[in-house]
Amino acid sequence: MSGTPALQRPYAGARVLLGVSGGIASYKSAWLARLLTLAGADVDVVMTPAAREFIGAVTFEALTGRAVHSEIFGAGNALDHVKLARSANAIVVAPATADFCARAASGQANDLLTAILLAASAPVMLVPAMNDHMWAHPQTKENVAHLRSIGYHVVPPDEGMLAAGEGSGPGRMPEPEAIFAHAGWLLEDRRALGGKRIVVTSGPTREPIDPVRYISNHSSGKMGHAIASAAWRRGAEVVLVTGPTNVAPPPGACVVHVETTEQMRDAVARELPNADALIMAAAPADFRAAAVADQKIKKSAAPAAIELAPTPDILASTIDARRVGCTVVGFALETTDVVAHAREKLSRKQLDLIVVNDATEDGAGFGVDTNRVTLLSRDGRDEQLPLMPKRELADVILDRVVRLMDGR
């Protein structure tokens, strides 16, 4: 269909070994395999014998289009652990049961998956999933600490409903989308942004009228959250200052929640002195009620008008507080004279780059997963980009941020 962005395949050519051990959470691993495959990775699934009691190999074969491996002994399998280990760009074990963590920590090689870990030089990520009492056991804690000490990336379990009516507690395997993001951290080149501190703002702000009503806008936070997630995958230390959204916070980021524009301004001011880059993707409300009612305004007593006052200009407030060399990116959403208004904002707020789009264009702007923008640089260059997923646009913006950093 014309105007529809192509399927994004950021990990095309990468080879991911997905290990699945024998836990009830293995059903989530099927969707993780699908996400990695859709992202372009070649996914080699290795199942422990116990895992095959929970989910069939044919499920993974159908989702990845590749053979599933599980046997270490038998004709033709003698060197599988070496071949698979050496061909992988990243190894992800999800779920990693208490038993698997114990065997991996002690260096055992009594099945194909543990043997692969000993033969591997690729980065390894373990995603534990187990009963909350097992996760809290001192032996499990010791095993996980040792696994981290030898360089494995361990994603801690979530809190939530557990199997067999055990109620809620820490031990639940994170959702596949969160694991996928962590897998991206393993696969990305983290050298360009490694050691950099990036502050990203995201979402709308809300300005109260009374205790139950507020002034806001339609910002979903998808763009800012995508930038924060991509910056973390690329190795940056990320602080995400976000207004109210329904978007899951990116793993690895330090998330600061705010409500009002003034709160967002103050949060940015606290983080700015140590920031190498500020990316202002939020859509703060431009106006607030001049007087906020202490009680809900009844319809029968509603005023004829609500007097408005301007909210703080966050970007303008940062000009004198920016550290030398800090790269600053702004966003502009316009409906008329789009480029001209954005160019004026770029100059007035002393930005290095501004990302502008037309709010009236289908598939761009608030509440959607795609965007079509123009990038305006301080040196006068304009770069019109095609319609693309916001996740992909986040990487394009960060590519430009890296160039600006390298040029200083």
N, C-alpha and C positions, 0 to 999 in steps of 0.2 A: 504494500500500500504506500502511495506517495506520502512523504513526510514522516513516515514511521521510522524511528531510529533502529539501526541494525542491532541484533543480539550482541550484547557485550561479552567478550571472551578475554578477560584480563589475564588469565593464566594459561593461554594457549601455549602449548609446547612444554608446560611444566608437568612433571610426573609426581603424583602424590600417592604414597602408600597409606591406605586406610586400614588400620588394624581394628578388629572387632573382637572383644572378649565376651565371656558368657554372662551377661546381665540383661535384665528385662529392658533396660534402656536401649538395647541394640536396635529396637525398632526405629529409634530416631536416627540411627546411623545410616539407614537407607536413604532418608531425605538429605543427609549431609553428603552422601555419595553423589546424589543427583545434583545438588548445588555446585559441587566441585566440577562435575562433568559439564554442566551448563556453562561454567566459567571458563571452559576450554581445557581443563587439566585432564591428563590421562590418569585414571584412578585404578590402582591395583589394590583390590580388597584381599586382606589376609584374615581368615577367621580361625579362632581357636576351636578345638573340638567342642568345648562347652558352648561357644557362641552358636553352633549349628543346632543346639537344642532349643534355641529361642527364635531363630530366623533362618530361612533357607538361603543357600548360596544362589539359587536361581533368581532371587529378588535382586541381589546386587549385580548379577550378570546382565539382567534386563535393564537396569538403570545406568550401568557404566559401559555396556557393550564390550566388556572384557572378562576374561576368565577369572574365577575366584580361586585363591590358593588356601590350602589348609593343612596339607600333609607334609611332614618333614622326612618321613621314611617312605620308601616305595620306589619303583622303577621310574627313572627320569626326574626324581625330586631331590637328588642328593645335594645339588648345589643351588637350589632355589633360594635358600636364605642369603647366599652371597650375591646372586644375580639381582634379586629384588632389592636388597639393601643398597647395592652400588648404583642402581638405576634411579633411585628415588631422589627427588629434590627436597622433599619434606616427608616426614612420617608422623601421622596422627593416629593415636589409639583412642577410640571413643566407642563404647565406654571402656574405661580401664577399671576393672573390678578390684576389690581389696586383694584378692588372690593374685591377680596379674601384677599389681603394684608391688606386692611382696616378692614375687618371683623376679621381676625386673630389677628391684633394688638389690637383690642378692646375686645378680649376675647369672641366673639360671638360663639354660637353653634347652628346656625339655619340651618345647613345641616350636613350630615354625616362627611364630611371631616373636617370642623372646630371643630366638637365635638370630633373627634379623636385626634386632636392636644391638646385639653384640657385634654384628658385622657392619653396622651402618656408620657412615660419616656425615649423613644429612642431619639437619636439625630435627629434633624429636619433640612432639607435644603429646602429653597425656591428659585425658579428660576423665578424672575419677567419677564413678557413680556407684553408690552403695547405700546401705542402711545408715541412718545418721549415727547410731551407736558404733558401727564399724568405722565410720569416718572419724569419729572422736576418739577411737581407741589409741592408746599411746604407741602401740606397735605400728599402726597405720601412719600416725603422725611422724614417727621416726623414719619409716620407709619413704614417705613423700619428701621429707626434708633431705634425705640422702639422694633421691632422684633429682631434686633441684640442684644439689651440690655438685652433681656430675654433669650438669648442663642441660637437663631436660626442662622444657617449659611445661609447667603443670597448671592447668586451668582449674581453679577451685570449683566445687559443685555449687549449684544454686540451692536455695531453700524452697521447699514446696512439698506437695503431696508425694508420698513415697508408696512403694508397692505393698500389697498384702494388708491394706488397711492400717499401716503403721503411722498414719497421721502425717504431720508436716515437720520438716527439719532439714538441716544441711546434709546433702547427699544426693540430691536430684541432679541428673545430668543436664547441663545448660541446653537451651534450644539449638537446633542445627544452625540457624542463622548466626548465632553468637559464636559457635565453634568455627563456622566458615570464616568469620572475621578474624579469629585468632589464627586460622590456617593461612589467611592472607598475610598476616604479620610474619609468618615463617618464610613465605615465598617472595615478599617484596624486597627490593634493594633498599636497605635502611641507611646507607652511607650518607646520602645527600642531606637528610634531615636529622640524622643521629646526633644527639646532644643539643638540638635546637628546642627552644620552648616557644610553642605557638598558642596564642589565645584566640579562640573562635567564639563568636556570639551567634546565637541561633534562636529562631522562633519569634513569637510576638511578645509584647508586654501588655499588661492589663492595668488600666487606670480606673480606680473605683469611682462610681457615682454615689453609691450608697452601699450598705453591707452585702447586697445581692446582685448589683448591676455594675457593669464596667464598660469602658471604651477600649476597643482593641481592633484587630484586623484579621485577615484570613490566613496569615502565615502558618504553615504547618511545621516548620523547623526541619524539613527534609533536606534542604540544601546545606544548612549549617551543620547538621549532624553528619551528613555525608562527607563534608570537608574535614570535620574533626576525626571521623573514623579513618579516612584516607591518610591524614597526617600521622595518626598513631601507627598505622600499618607501615608507614615509611620510616618509622623510628623516632619521631618527634615526641617530646613530652608535651602533652596536650591538656590545656585547660578549656573546658567548654562551659561558657556562661549562657544559660538557656532560660528563656521564658517558658510558660506552660505549653507543653506539646504532648502528643500521644505517640511520639517516636521513641523507640527504645534507645537509651543512651549508648554510645559506642563503647565497647570494652576497652579498657586501658586508659581512658581519659579521666581526668579529675573533673567532675561535674559540679557546677555551682548553679543552684536553682534560684531564680528570681521571679518576681511578679511585675513590678513597675519599672518604668524607664529610669527613674532615679536609682533604684536598686541595681539595675544593670550597669548604669554609669559608675556607681561606687564599686561594684565588683570588678569592672574593667580597670578602674584606677588602682585597685589593690594589686592586680596581676601585671599591669603594664611595665613597672620598673624592671622586671626580669624577663620581658618578652622579646624574642627575636623577631616575631611577626605578630601582627594583629589583623585578623580577618573578620570584618564586621558584617556577617551574613544575616544578622537578626533584622527584624522589622519593628523597631520600637515605635510605640504610639507617639504621634506628633503632638497630641493634645491631651489634656487632662481636665477634669472638672475643676473649676476655680475654687469651689467649696464642696467638700464631700459630706453628705448627710450622715448623721450618726445612726439613724434608723431608716428602715426601708421606706421609700417614698410611695405613699399610697396613690393609686390611680386617681382617686377622687380629689386628691390635693396636689396633683402634679403641677409643677411650675410651667408657665407658657414657654420658657426657654431655659436651657442650661448654659450658663456662662462658661466658656472654655478659656484655658490658659496654656501656653506652650510648655511642653516637657523639655528637659535638658537635651542639648545636642551632644550626644555621646562622642562622636568622632571629633567635633570641634574642641571638646573638653580635653582631648588627649594630646593636642598639638604640642603644648609646652612640656608635657610629661613623658613624651616618647624618648626612649634611650637612643643614643647615637647609633645609627645603622639599623634601627627597627624598620621592618618592611610593613607598610600599612595598606590593606586592601579594603575598599568599600563596595557597597552594593547600592544600586539605584533601580527602583521600579517606577517606570513612567508610563503615561498614556498619550502624551503629545510631545513633539520635538524631543524625542527620546535621547538621541545622541547629544544634542546641544545642551539639554538640562544636565545630563551626566557629566559632560565635559566641564561645565561650570562648577559642579559639585567637586569634581576631581581637583580643580585648582583651589577652590575656596577652603577645602578641608585638608589640603596639602597631602594628598594620597599618592602612592606610587602606582596604584592600579585601581580601576573601578570596573565592576561587572554590572552591566545594565541590560534590562530586558523590558519588553512592552507588555504591560499587564493585560492588554486586550487581545493578545495573540493566543490562539488555541494551543494547548500543550505546553505553555510556558507560564512561569509565575507561581502563584500560591496553590498549594493543595494537590499538585500533580507530581508524578515521578520524573518528568522530563523538563527540559528548559532549553530555550534558544536565546543566547546572549551575545552581546558585543563587549569585547575587552578593550578598554581605553587606557593607554599608558601615559605616564607623565611626559615622556619624550615625544608625544604627539601621534603615536601609532594607534591605529584602530584595527581590531581583529574580529571579524564577524564569524561566529561559530554556527554550525548546523544544529538542528534539534537533536538532543542527545539525552540519555539518562543522567539524572543529577549525580549519580555515583561516578559516572565517567567524567562529567564536567568538573567534579571535585578534583580529580587527578590532573585535568588540564590546568585548572587554576593553580594547583600546587606546583606544577611544572614551571609556571611563570614566576611563582614566588621563589623557587629555587634559583632561577636565572637572576632575579633581582638581588637575591642574597649573594650569589657568586660575583655579581658585578660591583660589589662594594668592598 
